[in-house]
Amino acid sequence: MRLEFCPDSSRLGTLGLLLLIQYRVDPVRLNHIFSSRRISKSSRRFRRQRLAKRNRFFEQLESRLLLNADWTNAARPIDVDNDMSISPLDVLAIVNQINRVGSSRLGERTNSLDYYYNTDGDEFLSPLDVLTAVNYVNASLSSEVPLRIEGVTEPAPVGFVSMVMGSMPGNVDQLIRLSSRLTVGRLEFNEMGVFQVDSLDGRVNGIVPGSSGYGKAVFASANKKVLFSRRDTFRDAREVTFPAGSILGVYVLQRASTDSTTSSHLRGLGIGTSSLRLEWGENVFETTTNANGGYSDSIVDIDVSPPDGNCAFDSQLSGWTFTQFGGTETGKGSVSSQSCTAVLSEGDSYAVTFEKDIVIPSQPTVFSIDISNPVFDRTSLDRMKDAFEIALVDRSGNSLVTTVRPGSNALFRASLSAL
């Protein structure tokens, strides 16, 4: 049996992977479940036209975001209040701001959780921002942002607040598991996750918390795991794995607020040597008045397991085989081990594969694959989109499990168009 990880397009991208193998008594085989409904040709053509129009609109906005991102939502340009939905309320927020301060050039953004008024990316607050938002709302297929794949992170750290949780037990050649349970407020924040930091002051690649590029540095790290997201498959618990002995922080992506101070929104309470409670509140008013002393919009309890096991991806990537196709000598794809995580980079290769032969034991086995922080190239227009696939196959390349579609051997596929 062979386990394969393979980005299958020709553009740049990186991906962090962590593989755990556990035993289970009862094997389960999934079967295909198909459903369909009849749609007229005219209806399909109309929907394709509207979708193409909306995609062209986003591509134009994304090119502008490369020049200015301070007052434009880098994740959803029309989502002014960053609540992960696009509605007339976003238009109203811009109108109210223009009525308060008038049309003018937008200055320095002093509150990182402020509203994103500049929907057209021109660095000015003006009626054009209202018109841009109105046109998008009118052209949209839906007021809701499309659902994402479970565990896949937001495209940008918009509405970012964070804090350091502390040092984890054990040695760097071991693993620890964080078992998290969302007990209050499942749909309040946009996203919550855990990330590895360099030191107890929270530095990531030398950037300290509160710096303008800190959120981007956290999101660029391979050692970041999503716990909960409003656009994930429904769940109220998740387990993630990190190297033992590491220092971890927690982040939350939330909607707009008048105060961006972390202590106004997020705090951690130690329940014991192996557990932690994270409390979050959206607004400063709520975090100073409610019965729990604030921070009760969402509550997440995290249990830390004792250190056990060895790194699935050691420094030599022992037992794994890496192959790339079509890349140049200086720009081809690569794979490396970073803190027990395999980081797969496609470079300019057409395809990159990373595989390992596995012997099925006598007892049924479950493969748990944790994909963290996939980064797809969003600058390429009118070309094949980035994608990533996982396959569990025999030596002839035939899938051993249910696949994502007929004719494919992939059991999982993530692509830019699906995020």
N, C-alpha and C positions, 0 to 999 in steps of 0.2 A: 504494500500500500504506500502511496506517495501523497504528501501534503504539499500543495503549491500555493504561493502567493505571487500574483502577477499583475502589475500595472499594464494595461493593454493599449495605451495610446502613445502618441509621439511627442508629448509635451512634458514640460518640467513638472515635478511633483515630489513630495516626500511623504512618508508614512511611517508611523511607529507601531510596532507589533509586540505583543507579549503572549506567549503560548504556555498554557498550563494543561496538564493531563491529570484527570481524576478518574476514579473507578465508580461505577454504578452497577447495581445488581440486575436491573431489568432493562434490556435494550428496547429502544423505541424506534420504529421505522415510520417516517412521515410519508404520506401519499399526496399526490397532486390534487388540489381542489380547484376546479375551474368554474368560472361563472361568466356569463356574457349577456349582453342585451343588444337589441337591434337599434342601430342609429342610421338615419337617412343620410344619403350622400351629401345633400345640401347642408344638413346640420354639421356633418364632419368638416366640410369645406369652410363653413362660417367660423367654426371653432378654431381651425388651423390659422385662418386669416387673423383672427383676434389675438391668438397666441403669438404669431410672428410679429405683429405690431407691437405687442407688449415687450417681447424680447429685444427688438431693435431699440425701443425706448430705454431699456435698462443698459444696453451696451453703450449708448451715448452717454448716459450718466456715469457709468463705471470709468470711462476714459477721463471724464472731468474730475472724478474723485482722486485720480493719481496726482492732480495738481493741488487740490485743496480738500482736506478732510475734517477740519476743525469744527465746522458748523453743518456738515452734511453727514448723515447716517451712513457709514461705510458698509453696513450690513444690508440695509433697506433704505435707499435714498429718500423715499416718500414717507417713511415712518418717523414723523416729527417727534412724537413722544416716546418712541422706542418701546412700544407695548406689543410688538410682534404682530400687529394687524394694521391695515391701511384703511382709513375710513374718513368721513367728513370731519371728524374730530381733529385730524391732523391739519386739514385746511383751516379750521377755526383757530387753531393755535397760532398759525402764521398771521392770520388776519388780526387777532388780538394783539400780537406783538407789534405789528405795523401801527396799529392804532395807539399803542403806548409810546413808541419811540420814533415812529416815522420810518421812511425808507432811508437807508444809509449803508455805508460799508461796515461789515461786521468786524469788530475788533478782536482782541485776544480772548480766547475762551478760558475764563478763570474757574468755572465750575464744570468739571468733566461730566456731570450728570445733567447738564442743562439741556433744553430742547434743541433739536436739530432743524433750525428754521430754513437753512439754505438748501432747498430741494433741487435747485438747478446747478449748484456747484460753482457759482460765479463770484463768491465772496461778498455779495451784496444782499441785504434784506430788502426786497422789493415786491411789487405785485406779480412779477414774473414767477416768484416762488409759489404764490397762490395758484397762478395759472398752471404751472407744472404739476402741482399736486392735484388740481381739479381734473386736468386731462388724464392723468394716470387713473384716478378713481373711476372716471367715466369709461376708460378703456379696459379696466381690469375684468378678468373672468370671475374673480371672487375678491371680497374684501379681506380674506384671510391669507396669510403667507402659507405657501404649500408645506405640507408635512415633510420633515426630514427623516433620514434613516436613524434608527436608535443608536445612541452613543456618538453620533457625529456632531461636532461642535459648530457653534455659530461661525459665520465667515469672518467676523471681525469682533474685537473686544469692546463693543459698544455698551455703555452703561456699566463699566468695570469697577468693582470694589473688591479688595482682597485683604487677607490677614494671614500671618504665620501661625500654624497650628503647633509646631514643635518638632523635636527629634523623635524618630521612630526607633524601637528597640532592634537589637541584632547586629549582624555584620553585613558588609556589602556583598558577600557572596551568598546571602540568603534572601528570602522573600518574606514580606508580610502582606496580609490581606486586610483591607478596610471594608467592613460590612456596614453599609449605610441604610438608614430607614427614614423616610420622610413622613413624619408623624402629624404635622400641621401644615396646611397651606400649600397643597401640591401645585396649584396653578398660579401662584403669586409672582415669583421671579421668572425671568426668561431662561436662565441657565445657572447651574451650580456645578463646580468641578474642583478637583484637587490637583496640585502641581508641585513639582520638586524644585526647591530653591537651593542656592549655593551656600547660604549662611543664615544664621538666626535673625539677622536684620532683614531677611527677605530678598536679598539680591538675586537677580537672574541675569546671567552673562554680564555681571558687573553693573547692572542698572538697578537702582534702589527704588523701593515702592514710593509712589507719588510723583516720580519722574514722568515726563510726557510720553516716553516710549515704553513704559513698564508693561502695560497691558499687551502691547504687541510682542514684547520679548517673551512673556508667559505663553502667548498663543503660538509663538514660533517654536517653543520647546517641544521635544518629542516626549517628555515626561509630564504630560498633562492628560488627565482623564475626566471625562464628563460623568457626573453623578446623576443629575436630573435636568430635564429640559422640558419646556412647555410644548415642544414640537416632537418629542420622542413618542415611541409606542408607550401606552399607559403602563406605569409601574410606580410603586412606592418603596422599592428597595433595590439596591445594586451593590455588587461586590467588585472592587478593583484591586489590583496588585501593584506594589511598588518594591524597590530594593530595600531590604532591611538596613537600618542605620541612617537612612536619608532624612533630610529635613523637609517637611511638607507645609504647604500653604493651601488655603481655600479661597476661591473667588466666586463672586456672584455677578451676573449680568442682569441689570434691572432697568425699569423704565425711568423716565426723567424725574428729577428731584431738585429741590431748591438747595440742597446741601450735599456735597460730594465727599464729606469727611467719612472715612471708613467706620469710625466709632459711632457714627450716627445711624448706621445701618446694620452692622455685622459684629458679632462677638462670639467667643467660644467659652464654654463652661466645662471644666474638667469634672467628670463624674467619678473617675477612678483612674488607676494606672493604665488601664487598657481601653478606656472609652472617653468619648468627647461629645458634648452637645453643641451644635452650631445653631445660633438664633439670628434671624434676619428680619428687619423691618423696612418697608419701602419708603415711608416718609418720616421726617424728623419728628413731627407732631405725634405720630403714633408711637414712636419708640420712646417717648418720654411720659406717656399718659396711661398706657394700658396696664392691666393688673399684673402682668409678668415683668414689670419694670421695663417694658419696651421689648422690641425685637421678637415679637411673637407672630408676625405675619406668616413666617415659615420656621419650622423647627426640624432639624435633622440630627439624629443620633448616630454616631459612628463607633463601632467596636473594632479594636485593633487586635489581630490574631498574634499568637506567639510566632517568632521567626521559625521558618521551616523551609525545607526544599533547597534546591540550587537554582541558579539562574538558567532560564530556558535558552538564553542567548549569551554565552560566555564571550570573553574578549576575542577568541579565535573563531567564534561562530561554529564550533565543533559539530560535525554531523550534517551541516547545511551546505547546499550547493547553490552558487550564484551564477546566473547567466544573463548576458545582455545582447540585444540584437540591434544592429544599425546605428550605433552611436559612434561619434568621433573619438579619437584618442584622448583629446583634452576635455571633452564634454560628456562622455558617456555616463550612464547610470552607475550607481554603486549601492552597497549595503554596508552598514557598520553596526557595532554594538555599543550602545550608550546606556550605562546604568541598567543592565539586564534587559534592555529593550533593543530590538532590531529596527534600525532606521533605514528604510528603503527609499532611494532617490532615483528618479527616472532619468534625470539629465536630458540629453538630446537623443537618447536611444529610442528606437521604435517600440521596444518591449523589454521588460526586465523581469526575470523569474528568480524565485528564491524557494528552494524545495528541500525536502528531507524524506528519506525512506523510513517508514515506521512499521514495526511488526505488531499485529493485533494480538494482545494477550488472550489467555484462555477465558478470563473474566471480561465482560463487556466494559468498554471504556468510553468516556465522554471527553471530547476536545473542547476546551474553553479558550477562545481566541479573543483577546482584547485589542481593539484597534483604536489608537489614540491620535488625535490631531491630524487627520488627513488634510493635506494642502494640495489643492488643484490649481492649475494655471488658469486664471480668469482673464488674461489679457489677449488671448488668441481669439480672433473672430473668423467665422466662416471656415473653420478647420475641425478635424476630429477632436472631440472633447476628451479630457482626461477621464480615466476610469481605473478601477482597481478590483481584482477578482480573487477569490479563494476557491480552491478545488481540492477535493479529497478523492483520489483516483487509484485504480489498480495500476499494475505495470504496463498495461496496454493503453492507459489514458482514459479508461471508462470510469465514470463517476460511481462511487459507492453509496451515494446518498441522493436525495431529491435535488434537482438543479433549479436555477432561477427561471429557466425557459427551455423548451425543447431544442435539441441540437447543441446545447452548451454543456460543458462539464463543470461549470462554476456553481457552487452552493451559495455563494454570496457575491454581490456586485454592488459597488458604489461608484457613481459617476457624477460629474459636475452638474449635469442636467437634473439629477435626482436630489440635489442638496437644496 
